[in-house]
Amino acid sequence: MEALNLVSPLSSPVCGQVVSQNRIVGGEDAAQGAWPWQISLQYDNQHICGGTLINSQWVLTAAHCFPGPDPHPSPQAICSLSLSGSLGNVAGDVALVKLEQPIRFTPHLLPACLPDARVPFPPGTSCWVTGWGAPKDGALLPAPQTLQQLRVPLIGTMDCDTLYHIGSGTRPEIREVYNDMICAGYAKGQQDACQGDSGGPLVCEQDGAWFVAGIVSWGTGCALSNRPGVYTRVGAYQDWIQQQLPNAESLITHSSGVMCRQHQP
């Protein structure tokens, strides 16, 4: 049997590598270089959403970070960018933005790998969510606003859907969590992504490389019991990403001197 290639053909050859391996569980400061694909989407120099660098010119994020049919004025990320394509109904919370200029990769600025659509991320897999979002519901991340990291286990889609029905009043046969979504967190709550983390990466390590398995999408409150974080399942949108990035591989070799800031939003 042919071995399964975990990496999508859209991924850069240098994807998923990190310099720092210092990992702290529990919503703590991330070390410089620990998550070199994490970027900040900003309006008027204010952090709005996270995003994931997936090659030298493209960022993967959430569609709900761009309210309304017209994305203008365009957000400012680590570099200037423009909206390329997005979905955004009850499912399909995914968007791609294209940097005005390709960036040059450095040890502290590298893309995450896109997973092949066939790659499963089974329940219980230990993954990481990162962002500059609220440390708790209704709060602001205090200065100096260091990138936060949290290790969370994956939760099966149907198990997550069952949790979301607890105390909701919604009939069991009506889905809350769809097949293009992936959940991560704890039934007891207490640790979760929160406001401002939207659009950022949920990454899982396999065979020594880091894959963006999910995009921070939605949840009820932050860190509530029976309401784990819900993420867009990136593998479900590989074909859509391919349509938006028809020349993705050629972008990798056309890097410029544009440098991008990561750990301060």
Solvent accessible surface area in square Angstrom, and as a share of the most:
residue,aa,sasa,rsa
1,M,243,1.09
2,E,162,0.73
3,A,93,0.72
4,L,75,0.37
5,N,94,0.48
6,L,29,0.15
7,V,46,0.26
8,S,2,0.01
9,P,87,0.54
10,L,8,0.04
11,S,12,0.08
12,S,2,0.01
13,P,120,0.76
14,V,66,0.38
15,C,8,0.05
16,G,0,0.00
17,Q,85,0.38
18,V,25,0.15
19,V,85,0.49
20,S,21,0.13
21,Q,113,0.50
22,N,83,0.43
23,R,54,0.20
24,I,74,0.38
25,V,69,0.39
26,G,26,0.25
27,G,35,0.34
28,E,81,0.36
29,D,78,0.40
30,A,7,0.05
31,A,27,0.21
32,Q,109,0.49
33,G,1,0.01
34,A,0,0.00
35,W,1,0.00
36,P,0,0.00
37,W,0,0.00
38,Q,1,0.00
39,I,0,0.00
40,S,2,0.01
41,L,3,0.01
42,Q,16,0.07
43,Y,58,0.22
44,D,131,0.68
45,N,127,0.65
46,Q,118,0.53
47,H,40,0.18
48,I,70,0.36
49,C,6,0.03
50,G,1,0.01
51,G,0,0.00
52,T,1,0.01
53,L,0,0.00
54,I,1,0.00
55,N,1,0.00
56,S,0,0.00
57,Q,13,0.06
58,W,17,0.06
59,V,0,0.00
60,L,0,0.00
61,T,0,0.00
62,A,0,0.00
63,A,8,0.06
64,H,87,0.39
65,C,5,0.03
66,F,13,0.05
67,P,106,0.67
68,G,57,0.55
69,P,145,0.91
70,D,86,0.45
71,P,29,0.18
72,H,125,0.56
73,P,107,0.67
74,S,31,0.20
75,P,2,0.01
76,Q,84,0.37
77,A,14,0.11
78,I,24,0.12
79,C,16,0.09
80,S,39,0.25
81,L,5,0.02
82,S,55,0.35
83,L,46,0.23
84,S,47,0.30
85,G,13,0.13
86,S,50,0.32
87,L,67,0.33
88,G,55,0.52
89,N,117,0.60
90,V,111,0.64
91,A,25,0.20
92,G,5,0.05
93,D,17,0.09
94,V,1,0.01
95,A,0,0.00
96,L,0,0.00
97,V,0,0.00
98,K,76,0.32
99,L,1,0.01
100,E,123,0.55
101,Q,97,0.43
102,P,23,0.15
103,I,0,0.00
104,R,125,0.45
105,F,45,0.19
106,T,36,0.21
107,P,85,0.53
108,H,71,0.32
109,L,4,0.02
110,L,22,0.11
111,P,0,0.00
112,A,0,0.00
113,C,1,0.01
114,L,5,0.03
115,P,2,0.02
116,D,16,0.08
117,A,54,0.42
118,R,163,0.59
119,V,14,0.08
120,P,92,0.58
121,F,22,0.09
122,P,74,0.46
123,P,90,0.57
124,G,54,0.51
125,T,32,0.18
126,S,60,0.39
127,C,0,0.00
128,W,11,0.04
129,V,6,0.04
130,T,4,0.02
131,G,3,0.03
132,W,11,0.04
133,G,7,0.07
134,A,14,0.11
135,P,80,0.50
136,K,142,0.60
137,D,81,0.42
138,G,77,0.74
139,A,26,0.20
140,L,160,0.80
141,L,20,0.10
142,P,91,0.57
143,A,92,0.71
144,P,91,0.58
145,Q,75,0.33
146,T,31,0.18
147,L,1,0.00
148,Q,33,0.15
149,Q,1,0.00
150,L,10,0.05
151,R,98,0.36
152,V,1,0.01
153,P,37,0.23
154,L,6,0.03
155,I,28,0.14
156,G,16,0.15
157,T,18,0.11
158,M,111,0.49
159,D,90,0.47
160,C,0,0.00
161,D,7,0.04
162,T,84,0.49
163,L,28,0.14
164,Y,6,0.02
165,H,28,0.13
166,I,85,0.43
167,G,82,0.79
168,S,47,0.30
169,G,80,0.77
170,T,41,0.24
171,R,145,0.53
172,P,110,0.69
173,E,121,0.54
174,I,75,0.38
175,R,70,0.26
176,E,47,0.21
177,V,0,0.00
178,Y,76,0.29
179,N,108,0.55
180,D,22,0.11
181,M,11,0.05
182,I,4,0.02
183,C,0,0.00
184,A,1,0.01
185,G,3,0.03
186,Y,59,0.23
187,A,50,0.39
188,K,127,0.54
189,G,2,0.02
190,Q,134,0.59
191,Q,55,0.24
192,D,32,0.16
193,A,12,0.09
194,C,14,0.08
195,Q,99,0.44
196,G,20,0.19
197,D,12,0.06
198,S,20,0.13
199,G,0,0.00
200,G,1,0.01
201,P,0,0.00
202,L,0,0.00
203,V,1,0.00
204,C,0,0.00
205,E,86,0.38
206,Q,44,0.19
207,D,137,0.71
208,G,49,0.47
209,A,14,0.11
210,W,11,0.04
211,F,3,0.01
212,V,0,0.00
213,A,2,0.01
214,G,0,0.00
215,I,2,0.01
216,V,11,0.06
217,S,10,0.06
218,W,85,0.30
219,G,35,0.33
220,T,64,0.37
221,G,34,0.32
222,C,15,0.09
223,A,31,0.24
224,L,87,0.43
225,S,65,0.42
226,N,39,0.20
227,R,32,0.12
228,P,3,0.02
229,G,6,0.06
230,V,1,0.01
231,Y,2,0.01
232,T,5,0.03
233,R,66,0.24
234,V,4,0.03
235,G,14,0.13
236,A,56,0.43
237,Y,26,0.10
238,Q,31,0.14
239,D,109,0.56
240,W,32,0.11
241,I,3,0.01
242,Q,78,0.35
243,Q,130,0.58
244,Q,47,0.21
245,L,2,0.01
246,P,94,0.59
247,N,103,0.53
248,A,2,0.02
249,E,109,0.49
250,S,55,0.35
251,L,27,0.14
252,I,34,0.17
253,T,108,0.63
254,H,117,0.52
255,S,48,0.31
256,S,32,0.21
257,G,51,0.49
258,V,36,0.21
259,M,121,0.54
260,C,17,0.10
261,R,147,0.54
262,Q,14,0.06
263,H,20,0.09
264,Q,77,0.34
265,P,20,0.13
